[in-house]
Amino acid sequence: MGVRRGDRTPLSADQRNAFIASFLGWTMDAFDYFLVVVVLGDIAKDAAFRGGVPEARFAVELAFITTATLVMRPVGALIFGLWADRVGRRIPLIADVLLYSVCGLLCAFAPNLTVLLVLRLLYGIGMGGEWGLGAALAMEKIPASRRGFFSGLLQEGYAVGYLLAALAYLLFHSVLHLHWRWIFVLSILPALISLLVRARVKESEVWQASRRQMRASHTSITDILRDRTVVRRFGYLILLMTAFNWMSHGTQDIYPKFLQDTQHGGAALPAATAAGIVVLYNIGAICGGLLFGSLSERYGRRYTIIFCAALGLPLIPIFAFAGHGAGMLALGSFLMQVMVQGAWGVIPAHLTEMSPDAIRGFYPGVTYQLGNLLAALNLPIQAALTERHSYSFALTWTIIPVLVAVIVLSAIGPEAKGIRFGTAQTQPARQPT
């Protein structure tokens, strides 16, 4: 069912608090994740922490902690998602924030790599739970006609978290010259702010209505999970999220190293220039999410995604080839992230709209995180192609296929823009038993 366009009724205090809490939760989740990424080099150089292991070997072992976090994210999405579908959104979200913020803080006191690895495994469970539950609660609270804008804003909390982590590192490492452990102490403060806001949010009215409908029809969550339409769509969304995560990782993971290591006009870029380009394209990511998330209300979720992915293709020459100079690389990476994250800005609304009310805690988060896990192959593939050929070759021949895949999968898939949550529209028919 469509919704009336142009509805700009101010959000209620409860709607506003629900969205702010979800945005802060996702921002701080990304912030804590990227804190590890930015301090990996400092941890590897800490002779006391590595306990006599040669730095080169230790750096390889240390890199596994980001993989460990990634592997545990689907587990968190499954655990917290199913819990939220049974008891409501609030309590699981509060428990989730407590888990990942405490694990992040304890990393500051890890005596060795084994303890740090265990903490990051536990952190991955919390990180996996946050996105699906936060998106479900926020989109269930936000008016249907405004989901697009708030979807884009919510998703770009990830880019904001990345930026905050980079700024925190610059402050603690380059300005204050503090030990790497102090950076992890920051984990607890913003998460507590999110927790305080979330404690004031009322339970999702959509979840409450869904539970009443299920009791009245004698339907269980298991019945819904067995529905053929739900199962087919689940598989489709995993494929879509694999393509989406490959698109984002493919344009981000090796790009800072590309900027630092590649010869640009006969010389490598200064570190400060490369860092400035990274900051610039993260600003582009935020702009893209807000712009195209909003436009998806007018043009539809699928068409907006297709438009963004299609416009990414002609940007590859100025994004992936160093011969044009630093200025064109800055422009190319900025525009590429406008398009990539413009497509991503649609996703919180798109996934929650295609999820049955009764399993909206489980459905979007698990499909998102399983796609993210499958997309983890991107980095080793790009690294291998770079070693055999060049950064430009690796970027080009991993990005082109995935942009095409995003276009094709979006074109053949369903859409439920503006659907009314908490009604029979979002409940699949019960299968005979």
N, C-alpha and C positions, 0 to 999 in steps of 0.2 A: 504494500500500500504506500502510495506517495505521501508526502507531507507538504505542508504549506511553506513556500519559500519566503525568506525575508523576515522570519520570526526573530526579533531581537529583544524579547522579554528578558530583563535581567535575571541572572541565575539566583536561585535562593541560597541562603547561607549554607544549607546542607549540600546542595549541588556544587557550590563553589569549594567548600571544604573537601568534598570527595575528589574533585578534580585536582586541587592543589596537592592533596596527600598523594595521589597517584603519580602526579608529575614529579614531586620531590622524591618519592620512593624510587622511581625509575632513574631519575637523575643521579641520586646517590648510589644506586646500584652500579651504574656505569662509572661513576666517579671512583668507587672502591675498586672496581675491576681494573680500570686503567692506571690506578696508583701502582699496582704491581707491574704493569707494562713499563711505566716510565722509570721505575727504580730497579729493574732487573740488572742493569749494568752496575749499579752501586752495590747491590747485594753480592754479585759475582766477585767484586773486588774486595769484599770484606773478608780478610784472611781469618779472623776469629770465627766468623760464621761458617765458612766453608771447611774449617777444621783440617787444614793441610792438604785438601784435594787441589790439584792443579787448576788454575783459574779457567783455562780453556775447557777442560772436561766438566768442571762444575757448572759453567755457563750452559752447556748442553743439557745437563741434568736439570738445571733451574728452569729452563724453558718449558719443561713438562708441566709446571704448575698452572700455566694458562690453559693447557690442554685438559688437565684434570678438572679445572673449573668448568670448561665447556662440556665435558662428558657428563657432569653431574646436573647440568641445567635441565635436561628432560626429566630427570628423576624428581627434581624439585617441582617442576610444572605438574607432574602426575600426582605427587603426594598432596601438595597444597591445593591443586585444582579439584581433586575428588573430595577433599575435606571441605572446601568452600561450597561445593555443590550440595553437600549434605547438611552443613550447619550454618551456612550463610557466609558472606564475604568478610565481615569485619574482623572476627577473631583470628581466622587464618592469616589475614594480611598483617595484623599486629604481631602475631607470632613470627611471621616471615621477616618483618623488619628487624625484630629483636635478634633473630638468628644471624642474619647477614651482617648486621652492625656489630654485634659482639664478636663474631668470627673475624671481622675486619680489624677490630681493635686488638684482639689477641695476637694478631700477626706481628704487632710491634714487640711482643715479648717472646716470640718463637726462638728457642735456643739453637735450632739446627734445621736443616732442610726437611727432614722427615716430619717434624711438627708443623712446619710451615705448609707442607704438602697436605697434611690432614686438615688443617684449618681452611685451606683453599678448596678442598673437596667439599667440606661442610658449607663453605661460602657459596659454592656453585649450586647447592641445593636451594639456598635462599634466593640467589639470583634468578634461578629458573622459576621459582614461584611468583616472583614479584610482577613480571610483565603481564602474564595472563590474568591474574586476579585484579591487578590495578586497572588494566584496560577494561575488564568486564565491569567493575564497579563504576568507573568513570563514565563509560558509554551507556550503562543502564541508568545513570542519574541525569546525564546531559539530554536536553530536548532533541528529538530525532532530527529536526531541521538544522541543528547546529553541530551535529556529530563531526562533519568534515573538518571544520576549523579546529575543533578541540582534539580531533584525532591527530592532525598534523602537529599541533602544539605538544601533545603528550609524547608522540614518538620522538620528537627532537629533544626531549629531555636527555636522551642518550648522548647526543652531540654536546649538549650543555655539560653533562657529566665529564665527557672527554676533555672539554676545554678547562673545566675546573681542576681536573687532575693535572693537566699540563701547567696551569698557573700555580697550583700548589707546589709542584716540583720546582718550578723556577724560584718561588719564594723561599722554600726551605733549603734547597740545594745551592742555588746560585747567589741568593741575597743573604740569607741567615746562616748558611753553611752548617746546617744541622745534620746529624746522623740520619740515615734513611729510615730508621725505626720511628722517628718522630712523625713522619708523614702519615703512618697508619693510625696515629692517635686521632687524626682528623676524621676518621671513619665514623666515630660515634656521634659527633656533634650534629651534622646535618640530618643523620638518620633519626636522632631523637626529636628534631623539629618535625620531621615527617610523622613520627609516632604520635606526637602531641596533637597534631592536626587531625590525624586519622582517628584518634580516640573520640573526637567530637562528631564523627560522621555516623549517621543513622544507617541501619541495615538497608540493603537494597530492596526497594519495594517490588522490583521485578522478580527477584528471587523468591520473595514471600508469596507473590501471586502464583508463580510457577509451582511452588510446593503445594499450594491449595489445589491447583488444577490436577497435579499428580495424585494427590490423595483422593480427590473426587473421582478420578478415572481409574484408580487402582493401578497406576503406572509407576514403575520403579526406574531408577537410573540405569539399571542393567537392561531393562526393556528398550530404553532409548538407545543405548550403546549397541544393541543388536539390530537396530533398524537399518535396512540396506542402504537407504538414502544417506543416512548419517555416516555409515562406514565408507561408502564411495566418496562422499565429500571429504571425509577425514583424509583419505589417501590422496585426493586431489590437492588439498591444502598443504600437505607435507611436501608434495612436488613443487607447489608454488612458492612455499617458504624456503625450500632448498635453493631455488633459482634466485629469490630475493636476497637471501643471505650471501649467496655466491656473488651477486651483483655488488653488494656493499663491501664485503671483504675483498673482492677482486679489485675494487677501485681504491681501497684504503690500506690494506695490510702491508704491501711492499712499497707503497708510494713514498713514505718518508725516506726509506733507504734509497729509492730511485733518485730522489732529489739530492741526497747527500753524496751518493757514490758516483753518479753519472757525470761525465764531462759535459759542461754547458759552455759552448764557445771557447773550448780549450782548457777550461778549469772547472773544478768542482764548485758548487755553490757554497758560500760561507754557511756555517751552521745556523747563524741567526736568520739568514735569508730563507733557508729551508724551513726553519721553525715558523717563520712568519707566513709562509705559503700554507703550512698545515693549519695555522689559526684561521687564515683567510678562507680556506675551503670548508672548514667546519662552520664558519659563519654562513657560507653559501648553503650548507646542508640545512641549517635552521631556517633560512629564508625559503628554501624549496619546500620543506615540510609544511610550513604555514601557508604558503601560496597555493600549492596544489591540493593540500588537504581541503582548503576552503573551496577551490574550484570543483572538487569532486562532488559537492552538493548540487552544482548546476549541471555538470556534464556526465556524472556517474562515476562510480569507483573504477570500473574496468577501463573505460575510455581515457580517464585521467592517467592511469598507470601506463597504458599503451602509448599515450602521447609522450610521457616523460621518457620511457625506455627508447622510443623511436628517435627522440631528439638527442639522446646520449650517443647514438652511433656516429653522426657526423662530427662530434666533438673529439673523437679518439685521436685524430692527427695532432691537435694542439694539446692534448692531455698526456699522451704517451711518448712523444718524441721530443728529445732535448734540443734539437737543432734550431728551434724557433727562439730560444733564449728564455731567461727566467720570467720575463713579463708575460709571454704567451703561456708558459706553464702555469703561472698563477691564475691567468684568465681561464685556461682550459680546465684546471682542477676545480676552480670555483664553480664554473658552469656545470661541470660533470656532477658535482655533489648537489647542486640545485636540482638536477634531474633525478639522480639516484635517490636522494632523500625526499624529493618531491613525490616520487612513487611510493616510498616508504611511509610518507605522511598519511596516506590513505589507509594503511594496513590496520591500525587499531579499530577503526570503524568497520572496515571490510570484513575482518575476521569475526568480530563480535556479532555483526549482522547476519553472518552465515552460520552462527552457532545456535543450536536449540537452547531455549531459556534454561532448561533443567541441567545442562552440562556446560554452561558458558564459563564456569570457572576452570574446567578441565580442557575444553575443546580448543580455544585459541592458543593458550599457553603451550600445550603439548605439541600441536602442529608447528607452531613457531620454533620451539626449541629443538624438535627433531630435525626440522629443516636446517637449523643452525648447526647441529651436529654433523649432518651430511655435508654441509658446505665447508666443514673444516678441512676437507681435501684440497681446497683452493690454495692455501699457503704453500704446502709442499710441492704442488704442481707448478705454481708460479716460481718458486725457488729453483726447481729443477730446470725449468725453461730458461730462467735467467742465467744459470750456470752454463747451459749449453749454447745459448744464443745471446740474449741481451734483455735488459729490463723492458725495453720498448716492445720486443717480440712477445715477452711473457704477458705484459699488460694487454696488448692488442688481441692476442689469440685466446685469451681467457675471457675478455670482456665482450667481444663481439658475439660469441655463441650464447652467452648468458643473457645478454640484452634481447636477443632474438627469442630465447626460451621464455623470458618474462612476457614478451609481446604475445607469443603463441598461447601460452598457458592462460593469460588473462583473457584473450579473445575467445577461447573455447569454454571458459569457466562460467559459473553462475554469478549472480549479483542480487543483493537484497537491500539496496539503498533505501533508507527511510522506513524500513520495516518497524512496526510497533512491537516493542518488547513486552513480554508479559501477556501475550494473547495466543490464541491457537495457531496463528500464522507461523510462530517459531517452534511449534511442537510437531514433530513428525508423527504420522499415524502409528499406533501401536501394532506391532507384528503379532500374528496369532501365535499362541503357545500350545 
